[in-house]
Amino acid sequence: MTTYGSFPGTRPRRLRSLPVMRRMVAETRLHPADLILPAFVREGVSEPVPITAMPGVVQHTRDSLKKAAAEAVAAGISGIMLFGVPEESKKDALGTPGTDPDGILQVALRDVRAEVGDDLLVMSDLCLDETTDHGHCGVLDDQGRVDNDATLERYAEMAQVQADAGAHVVGPSGMMDGQIGVVRDALDQIGREDVAILAYTAKYASAFYGPFREAVGSSLKGDRKTYQQDPANVRDSMRELALDLEEGADMVMVKPAGPYLDIVARVADAVDVPVAAYQISGEYSMIEAAAEKGWIDRDRAIMESLTGIRRAGARSILTYWATEVAQRLKDQ
């Protein structure tokens, strides 16, 4: 007598049997349009400057930044987030290069808009840390503490000069109380209702920012724990989320990404606006360093890390691999 069927009767492995099968049933897909390239532009250099702690990433010249922007358009990514690195001698306590129309970030915004027009979302970091001689994200009071409300005045000025320079999107990243409302008002006052705000809603005081300090030539001494969020907390992020939305954020972001996928998921479940996540310098450098030593498969690790961020709920991902990954996706 023939017996039909056997244990186990349910075999999920059938859906993993072939590459084409796995592709067909994949629940999460990366697309070039999901990606945004963070890029650094340094004042006063004639050649791109390699960032030692971030192999493969450079501080761009104005010309090399324009080339990177054109490559990003060709790869099909959605945006480029610009960080300006002024000459050290121009930094001061107020971060004057951040509001100077001829400051390096504003010059770079004009350069990139002239290069790519509206084919790429040109985004600008709205923060003072790259431009202050003390390295903090705001103005200091007479006791050396970051003065929240005095900093908001500087952010309002920055928003206006960045909009005038051509930013499609501004990204207030300093974690000051009330920053989104002040930036929205400042933009609306000059008739720039069209400029969107990507709020750094949950920006944690993370050890993974280490390589970024070199990338922006940070002058920071101490830490930013009095204004960036405590890695132990979740409710704090949700409170910040509610405030940013109330103040007019168009999009919200979690930073870092990989160590905070639970926060990405919580935020994505809670809102009806686009959610972004920033795969930061330390996340990038760990994979590059391990791959350089032959400990992991670089390309697989990159794709797995980005897929995990997307799976957690991020609609957009800021990653230093944006152009490379987008080109790979287009070639598949």
Backbone torsions as a table, in degrees:
resi	resn	phi	psi	omega
1	MET	NA	130.9	-178.9
2	THR	-85.0	133.3	177.2
3	THR	-103.8	126.2	178.4
4	TYR	-102.3	143.7	179.8
5	GLY	88.5	154.6	179.7
6	SER	-157.0	163.3	175.5
7	PHE	-89.5	137.1	-1.8
8	PRO	-81.2	146.3	179.9
9	GLY	-79.1	-25.9	178.1
10	THR	-105.2	125.8	-174.4
11	ARG	-129.4	84.7	178.8
12	PRO	-58.7	-20.8	-178.6
13	ARG	-63.1	-18.8	177.9
14	ARG	-58.1	-32.7	-177.7
15	LEU	-83.7	3.8	177.1
16	ARG	-119.1	11.4	-165.3
17	SER	-71.9	-33.4	-174.7
18	LEU	-136.6	152.5	176.2
19	PRO	-54.2	-41.9	-179.1
20	VAL	-66.9	-32.8	175.9
21	MET	-67.7	-46.1	-179.5
22	ARG	-62.5	-38.5	178.3
23	ARG	-64.7	-41.8	-177.2
24	MET	-64.7	-38.5	-173.6
25	VAL	-97.2	3.6	-179.2
26	ALA	-58.9	130.5	-179.1
27	GLU	-85.3	-23.9	-176.7
28	THR	-126.4	129.6	179.6
29	ARG	-127.7	139.5	171.0
30	LEU	-91.3	144.1	177.8
31	HIS	-135.6	146.5	178.1
32	PRO	-51.4	-34.9	-178.9
33	ALA	-66.8	-13.5	177.5
34	ASP	-77.3	-10.2	-165.4
35	LEU	-108.6	145.1	177.0
36	ILE	-130.9	134.9	-177.5
37	LEU	-98.3	115.5	168.7
38	PRO	-76.2	137.9	-176.9
39	ALA	-143.2	143.2	-178.3
40	PHE	-109.3	136.6	175.7
41	VAL	-126.9	129.4	-173.1
42	ARG	-110.8	135.1	179.3
43	GLU	-75.5	139.7	169.2
44	GLY	79.5	19.5	177.1
45	VAL	-115.8	148.0	-177.9
46	SER	-100.7	-14.3	177.6
47	GLU	-135.0	150.5	175.4
48	PRO	-57.2	141.4	-177.7
49	VAL	-106.6	115.0	178.8
50	PRO	-61.7	142.7	176.2
51	ILE	-96.3	111.3	-172.2
52	THR	-55.8	-42.5	-175.5
53	ALA	-79.9	-4.0	-179.5
54	MET	-133.4	76.7	-176.3
55	PRO	-53.0	129.1	179.8
56	GLY	94.3	-9.5	179.1
57	VAL	-109.4	144.0	-177.0
58	VAL	-130.3	161.6	161.9
59	GLN	-87.2	116.7	-173.7
60	HIS	-78.0	153.5	159.6
61	THR	-80.7	171.4	177.2
62	ARG	-60.9	-40.7	-178.7
63	ASP	-69.4	-43.9	-178.9
64	SER	-69.1	-28.4	175.2
65	LEU	-65.9	-41.7	178.1
66	LYS	-61.7	-39.1	177.3
67	LYS	-64.4	-42.4	178.6
68	ALA	-62.8	-37.9	178.2
69	ALA	-65.6	-41.6	178.3
70	ALA	-64.3	-39.2	177.2
71	GLU	-65.0	-36.9	178.4
72	ALA	-63.7	-40.6	176.6
73	VAL	-62.0	-46.2	-178.6
74	ALA	-62.8	-32.7	-179.8
75	ALA	-78.1	-16.8	176.2
76	GLY	90.8	13.5	178.0
77	ILE	-76.2	166.8	-171.2
78	SER	-88.9	-31.3	-172.8
79	GLY	-156.1	169.1	174.1
80	ILE	-133.5	127.8	179.4
81	MET	-103.3	118.4	-172.9
82	LEU	-98.4	136.9	173.9
83	PHE	-122.0	126.2	180.0
84	GLY	-96.8	138.5	178.9
85	VAL	-118.5	99.4	-177.8
86	PRO	-76.3	165.6	172.5
87	GLU	-61.4	142.9	-174.8
88	GLU	-57.1	-37.5	-176.7
89	SER	-67.0	-16.5	-177.5
90	LYS	-93.0	-9.5	177.7
91	LYS	-70.9	146.7	174.6
92	ASP	-150.3	-175.6	-173.8
93	ALA	-66.2	-25.4	-177.1
94	LEU	-98.1	-6.4	-177.1
95	GLY	68.9	44.8	-174.5
96	THR	-54.4	-37.8	178.7
97	PRO	-58.7	-21.3	-179.6
98	GLY	-71.3	-20.4	179.3
99	THR	-118.5	2.5	176.1
100	ASP	-78.3	121.7	178.2
101	PRO	-55.2	-24.4	178.1
102	ASP	-100.6	12.4	172.9
103	GLY	-64.9	156.9	-171.1
104	ILE	-60.1	-36.4	-179.4
105	LEU	-67.5	-42.6	-179.7
106	GLN	-67.0	-38.6	176.5
107	VAL	-62.0	-43.3	-179.3
108	ALA	-66.1	-37.9	176.7
109	LEU	-59.7	-44.1	179.0
110	ARG	-65.3	-40.4	179.0
111	ASP	-59.5	-48.2	-174.6
112	VAL	-70.0	-40.1	176.7
113	ARG	-61.7	-39.2	178.2
114	ALA	-65.3	-32.1	-177.6
115	GLU	-77.3	-44.1	-170.4
116	VAL	-115.5	-9.4	-179.7
117	GLY	58.4	-125.2	179.4
118	ASP	-104.3	15.7	179.7
119	ASP	-79.7	-11.3	-179.8
120	LEU	-143.4	135.2	175.4
121	LEU	-70.3	118.5	179.6
122	VAL	-94.7	115.4	-173.5
123	MET	-114.7	150.1	-178.7
124	SER	-129.9	134.6	172.6
125	ASP	-69.4	125.9	-179.1
126	LEU	-110.2	90.3	-177.5
127	CYS	-161.5	160.1	-176.1
128	LEU	-99.9	-5.5	-169.4
129	ASP	-62.9	-32.7	180.0
130	GLU	-73.7	-17.6	-169.7
131	THR	-113.4	-6.7	-179.9
132	THR	-94.4	147.5	179.5
133	ASP	-76.0	-12.4	176.6
134	HIS	-100.4	-10.3	173.7
135	GLY	81.1	1.6	177.9
136	HIS	-84.2	164.9	-175.4
137	CYS	-83.7	6.1	-178.1
138	GLY	-154.3	-176.9	178.7
139	VAL	-79.5	140.4	179.3
140	LEU	-95.9	145.9	174.2
141	ASP	-86.3	-174.7	-174.7
142	ASP	-71.5	-6.1	175.4
143	GLN	-106.1	8.1	177.4
144	GLY	81.7	13.5	178.0
145	ARG	-96.0	150.6	177.8
146	VAL	-71.1	121.2	-178.7
147	ASP	-87.1	106.3	-174.2
148	ASN	-56.2	-53.5	-170.1
149	ASP	-74.5	-34.1	174.4
150	ALA	-65.6	-34.5	177.7
151	THR	-66.5	-38.4	178.9
152	LEU	-58.8	-36.3	177.8
153	GLU	-62.5	-39.5	178.0
154	ARG	-67.8	-39.2	179.1
155	TYR	-63.1	-37.9	178.3
156	ALA	-60.9	-44.6	177.5
157	GLU	-63.2	-42.6	-179.7
158	MET	-61.5	-43.3	-179.6
159	ALA	-57.5	-42.3	-176.9
160	GLN	-69.4	-42.0	-179.5
161	VAL	-71.8	-33.0	177.5
162	GLN	-68.8	-38.7	176.0
163	ALA	-64.3	-44.0	179.0
164	ASP	-62.3	-30.6	-179.1
165	ALA	-80.3	-11.1	173.8
166	GLY	119.6	7.1	-179.9
167	ALA	-64.6	129.7	170.4
168	HIS	-77.4	-32.9	-174.4
169	VAL	-137.9	135.1	172.2
170	VAL	-110.3	145.4	-177.2
171	GLY	-121.3	86.5	177.3
172	PRO	-64.4	117.7	-170.5
173	SER	-120.6	5.6	-172.4
174	GLY	-82.5	-9.0	-179.7
175	MET	60.2	37.6	171.7
176	MET	-85.4	142.6	176.4
177	ASP	-63.1	128.4	176.6
178	GLY	84.9	6.7	-172.4
179	GLN	-65.5	-35.3	-177.1
180	ILE	-68.7	-43.4	179.1
181	GLY	-62.6	-42.1	-179.6
182	VAL	-66.1	-43.0	180.0
183	VAL	-65.6	-41.3	179.0
184	ARG	-62.0	-45.0	179.2
185	ASP	-62.6	-42.0	-178.7
186	ALA	-63.0	-41.7	178.9
187	LEU	-67.2	-43.2	-178.5
188	ASP	-65.6	-32.7	-179.3
189	GLN	-64.0	-26.5	178.9
190	ILE	-104.3	18.1	175.8
191	GLY	73.9	25.4	-178.8
192	ARG	-108.9	52.6	175.3
193	GLU	-63.7	-17.1	-178.0
194	ASP	-77.8	-17.8	-178.1
195	VAL	-79.5	125.0	-177.2
196	ALA	-87.9	158.0	177.9
197	ILE	-116.4	121.6	170.4
198	LEU	-99.0	105.7	-175.5
199	ALA	-82.1	127.1	168.1
200	TYR	-77.4	85.1	-170.5
201	THR	-77.2	-48.4	-179.9
202	ALA	-118.2	90.5	179.4
203	LYS	-113.6	110.8	-172.0
204	TYR	-90.7	149.7	175.5
205	ALA	-76.6	87.3	-167.2
206	SER	-108.7	144.7	172.1
207	ALA	-70.0	-17.1	-175.4
208	PHE	-77.2	-2.2	175.4
209	TYR	-78.6	-6.4	-171.1
210	GLY	-43.5	-56.2	-177.9
211	PRO	-62.7	-26.6	179.9
212	PHE	-62.6	-30.7	-179.7
213	ARG	-59.0	-40.3	176.4
214	GLU	-69.3	-39.3	-175.5
215	ALA	-60.2	-36.0	-178.2
216	VAL	-105.6	7.5	179.9
217	GLY	60.4	43.3	-173.1
218	SER	-62.7	139.8	175.5
219	SER	-100.3	13.4	-172.3
220	LEU	-64.9	133.8	167.1
221	LYS	-120.4	133.1	-175.6
222	GLY	94.3	-146.7	-177.6
223	ASP	-144.1	-177.5	-176.1
224	ARG	-119.0	28.7	-173.6
225	LYS	-69.6	-16.2	179.0
226	THR	-81.2	-9.9	177.5
227	TYR	-130.4	-32.1	171.7
228	GLN	-79.1	160.6	-169.4
229	GLN	-81.4	153.9	179.8
230	ASP	-75.9	125.3	-180.0
231	PRO	-58.2	-16.0	-179.2
232	ALA	-79.4	-12.0	-166.7
233	ASN	-108.6	143.9	173.9
234	VAL	-112.9	-48.6	-177.2
235	ARG	-58.0	-33.3	177.7
236	ASP	-58.5	-41.5	179.0
237	SER	-65.1	-41.0	-179.1
238	MET	-67.5	-33.0	176.0
239	ARG	-67.7	-44.4	177.0
240	GLU	-60.7	-38.3	179.1
241	LEU	-59.8	-48.5	-179.6
242	ALA	-60.7	-40.7	-179.4
243	LEU	-67.5	-43.5	-179.3
244	ASP	-62.6	-41.2	178.6
245	LEU	-66.0	-41.1	178.8
246	GLU	-62.7	-34.2	-177.0
247	GLU	-84.1	-8.4	173.0
248	GLY	114.4	18.6	177.4
249	ALA	-63.4	136.4	176.4
250	ASP	-87.7	-31.8	179.1
251	MET	-142.6	155.1	-179.6
252	VAL	-127.9	154.7	-174.7
253	MET	-138.0	148.5	173.0
254	VAL	-111.7	135.6	-177.3
255	LYS	-148.6	126.5	-4.6
256	PRO	-66.0	177.9	-178.3
257	ALA	-99.8	-64.8	-171.7
258	GLY	-54.4	-48.5	179.8
259	PRO	-73.3	-6.4	-174.3
260	TYR	-126.5	35.8	-180.0
261	LEU	-63.4	-28.7	176.4
262	ASP	-65.0	-36.1	178.6
263	ILE	-70.9	-41.9	176.2
264	VAL	-55.1	-46.8	-178.2
265	ALA	-65.0	-42.8	179.9
266	ARG	-63.0	-43.8	-179.7
267	VAL	-65.5	-45.7	-178.9
268	ALA	-61.1	-36.1	179.2
269	ASP	-71.8	-21.9	-170.2
270	ALA	-95.3	-16.3	-169.1
271	VAL	-124.0	164.2	174.0
272	ASP	-117.3	22.3	172.3
273	VAL	-110.7	160.8	179.7
274	PRO	-61.7	142.5	-179.7
275	VAL	-114.8	131.5	176.8
276	ALA	-116.1	160.9	173.3
277	ALA	-139.8	143.0	-176.7
278	TYR	-108.5	112.2	173.7
279	GLN	-80.9	102.4	-163.2
280	ILE	-85.3	-179.8	-172.0
281	SER	-56.0	-44.5	-179.1
282	GLY	-65.0	-36.1	176.3
283	GLU	-64.0	-43.4	177.7
284	TYR	-61.7	-50.9	-172.4
285	SER	-67.1	-33.7	178.5
286	MET	-61.8	-44.3	179.9
287	ILE	-67.5	-44.0	179.9
288	GLU	-62.5	-41.3	-178.3
289	ALA	-67.7	-44.0	179.7
290	ALA	-65.5	-37.6	178.9
291	ALA	-67.6	-39.1	179.7
292	GLU	-61.2	-32.4	178.4
293	LYS	-84.5	-3.0	179.4
294	GLY	79.1	17.1	-176.9
295	TRP	-83.2	-27.1	179.4
296	ILE	-138.3	161.4	174.1
297	ASP	-81.0	110.2	-172.5
298	ARG	-56.2	-53.9	-173.1
299	ASP	-65.0	-41.1	178.1
300	ARG	-65.2	-40.2	-179.3
301	ALA	-65.7	-39.8	177.4
302	ILE	-60.2	-50.9	-176.8
303	MET	-65.6	-37.5	179.2
304	GLU	-65.8	-42.2	-179.5
305	SER	-64.0	-41.8	180.0
306	LEU	-70.0	-38.6	177.7
307	THR	-63.3	-38.2	177.8
308	GLY	-62.8	-39.8	178.2
309	ILE	-66.4	-43.5	178.3
310	ARG	-64.2	-42.6	-179.9
311	ARG	-62.5	-33.6	-180.0
312	ALA	-68.6	-18.3	175.7
313	GLY	128.4	-0.2	178.9
314	ALA	-72.6	126.1	176.1
315	ARG	-77.8	-37.2	-179.9
316	SER	-125.5	146.0	-179.5
317	ILE	-128.8	123.0	170.7
318	LEU	-86.4	121.4	-177.8
319	THR	-149.6	142.4	178.9
320	TYR	-70.8	-10.6	176.0
321	TRP	-95.5	11.1	-169.7
322	ALA	-54.1	-52.8	-176.2
323	THR	-67.3	-43.5	178.9
324	GLU	-59.0	-48.2	-177.2
325	VAL	-67.4	-40.5	179.3
326	ALA	-61.0	-41.1	177.5
327	GLN	-63.8	-38.6	178.8
328	ARG	-65.4	-42.4	-179.8
329	LEU	-64.1	-38.3	179.6
330	LYS	-67.8	-27.3	-178.5
331	ASP	-83.7	-11.4	-177.4
332	GLN	-72.0	NA	NA
